[in-house]
Amino acid sequence: MSSSTTQAPSSRTAATAWVLGLCLVVAVLEGLDLQSTGVAAPRMAREFGLSVRQLGIAFSAGMFGLLPGAMLGGRLADLVGRKRVLLISMVAFGAFSLLTAQTSTFATLLIARLLTGLGLGGAMPNLIALSAEAVPQRLRNTAVSIMYCGMPLGGALAALIGVLSAGDTEWRHIFYAGGFGPLLIAPAILAWLPESRAYAAASANAQAMHGGPPSTWRVLFGEGRATVTAQIWISFFCTLIVLYFLLNWLPSLIVSRGLTRSQAGVTQILFNVGSVIGVLATGTLMDRVRPVRVVGAVYAGIAVSLFMLAGASNMLWLSLSVLLAGMGVVGAQSMLYALSATSYDTVMRGTGVGAAVAAGRIGSIVGPLAAGQLLAGGASATTVIAASIPVTVAAAIGALLAVRRSKT
C-alpha cells in the first residue's frame, strides 16, 4: 500500500477537524453575543430606567434582525458561497455589538441590537452548512453538534463576564467582548477556513445543468418538500419560544425570587454547561440510535425540567432545574439544525437551513415579548414557566413528524 493511500484518511480527518474547530470558535462568539443582552439586562434596566415591558422589547430587537439575517444569509450561502457570507456576517455582528456598548438611550439600544441581529442571523446557516458538509452524511448530526457547542460555551462566557464585572455600569464589558472577538478572528477565518468542497461541486453541477441553484420556492416547497419544511418550521418556532424566553428572562426571574445577581449569574453558567452536555449527547445519539427515540426523549426531558423550574424555590433546586433545561432545550435546537441540514440537498442546503432558522427566529421574538407581557400583567414566574410546557409539546410533535421524513 502506498504512503499516499495510507495518509489520505489522516489528511481528511485533519481537514475536517480544522473546519469544525474554526466553526466552533465563531459559534462561541455568536453565543456570547446572543446571550449578552439577557446577562446585562438587570443592570441595563437600572441605568436606562427600563420597565419590564421595555426589557422585553429590547430582547426582541435583536431577534427581529436575526430573522431577515438568517433568510438572506442562507440564500446567499447557496449563491456566492458559505465562507464569504460567514465573513461578512461576523464583521457585521462584531461592529454592531461594539455600537451596543456605546448606546446611551433606549432608542439607540434597540437600533444597535437590531443591526447586530442581522449579522448573527446571517452567520448561523453558514456555520451549519460548513459543518454538515465537512463530514459524511452518517456523521452530520455529530458534526453540527460539535460546532453548536460553541453557542452555550459563548453564553457561559457572557455570564462569567457578567459575574466578574462588578458595578451597575459595567454591563458594557460583555458587548465589548462580543464586538472585538469577531473582528479579531475574521482574518483567521479569511486565511484558513476553506470553502465547502461539497458546495463547490454541487454549485458547479447546478450551474452546468440548470443555470444556477433552484429558486427559494422550489427549495422549500417543491418536489415533495412542503410537508417536511412545515414540520421543521413548527418545531423550530416552538422550541425557540422556550429557549429565548429562558435565555433572556432567566436571570431576571431568578433575581425576582430573592436570589442575588451573582447567584443568577451562576445559574446562567449552569444553563450553558447543561447545554454543552445536551448538544454533544443529542448529536452523538442521533447518529447512533433511532432518531425518533432521541427526539422523544429530548422533548420529554424539556417538559420535566420546566415542571421542576416552575416549582424551584432554593438555589440547589434552581441549579438542577436550570442544568436540565439547558441540556434539553439547547440540545433540541442543535438537533433541529442538524435535521434541517439533512433535509435539503447540498445545492439548496443554505436556503433550506436559513429559512428554518428564520422560522425559529419568529419564535425567539415571540418568546421574550410574550413573557414580558405576562410578567407586566402580573403573572408570576411560575405561571410564565408553566406556560412553556404546551409549547414544548407542539415542538415535539413537529420534530417527530419531520424526523420520519428526513434523510437521517
C-alpha positions, 0 to 999 in steps of 0.5 A: 500500500502506498504512503499516499493511500495510507495518509489520505484518511489522516489528511481528511480527518485533519481537514475536517477537524480544522473546519469544525474547530474554526466553526466552533470558535465563531459559534462561541462568539455568536453565543456570547453575543446572543446571550449578552443582552439577557446577562446585562439586562438587570443592570441595563434596566437600572441605568436606562430606567427600563420597565419590564415591558421595555426589557422585553422589547429590547430582547426582541430587537435583536431577534427581529434582525436575526430573522431577515439575517438568517433568510438572506444569509442562507440564500446567499450561502447557496449563491456566492458561497458559505465562507464569504457570507460567514465573513461578512456576517461576523464583521457585521455582528462584531461592529454592531455589538461594539455600537451596543456598548456605546448606546446611551438611550433606549432608542439607540439600544434597540437600533444597535441590537437590531443591526447586530441581529442581522449579522448573527442571523446571517452567520448561523446557516453558514456555520451549519452548512460548513459543518454538515458538509465537512463530514459524511452524511452518517456523521452530520448530526455529530458534526453540527453538534460539535460546532453548536457547542460553541453557542452555550460555551459563548453564553457561559462566557457572557455570564462569567463576564457578567459575574466578574464585572462588578458595578451597575455600569459595567454591563458594557464589558460583555458587548465589548467582548462580543464586538472585538472577538469577531473582528479579531478572528475574521482574518483567521477565518479569511486565511484558513477556513476553506470553502465547502468542497461539497458546495463547490461541486454541487454549485458547479453541477447546478450551474452546468445543468440548470443555470444556477441553484433552484429558486427559494420556492422550489427549495422549500416547497417543491418536489415533495418538500412542503410537508417536511419544511412545515414540520421543521418550521413548527418545531423550530418556532416552538422550541425557540419560544422556550429557549429565548424566553429562558435565555433572556428572562432567566436571570431576571426571574431568578433575581425576582425570587430573592436570589442575588445577581451573582447567584443568577449569574451562576445559574446562567453558567449552569444553563450553558454547561447543561447545554454543552452536555445536551448538544454533544449527547443529542448529536452523538445519539442521533447518529447512533440510535433511532432518531425518533427515540432521541427526539422523544426523549429530548422533548420529554426531558424539556417538559420535566425540567420546566415542571421542576423550574416552575416549582424551584424555590432554593438555589440547589433546586434552581441549579438542577432545574436550570442544568436540565433545561439547558441540556434539553432545550439547547440540545433540541435546537442543535438537533433541529439544525442538524435535521434541517441540514439533512433535509435539503440537498447540498445545492439548496442546503443554505436556503433550506437551513436559513429559512428554518432558522428564520422560522425559529427566529419568529419564535425567539421574538415571540418568546421574550415579548410574550413573557414580558407581557405576562410578567407586566400583567402580573403573572408570576414566574411560575405561571410564565414557566408553566406556560412553556410546557404546551409549547414544548409539546407542539415542538415535539410533535413537529420534530417527530413528524419531520424526523420520519421524513428526513434523510437521517 
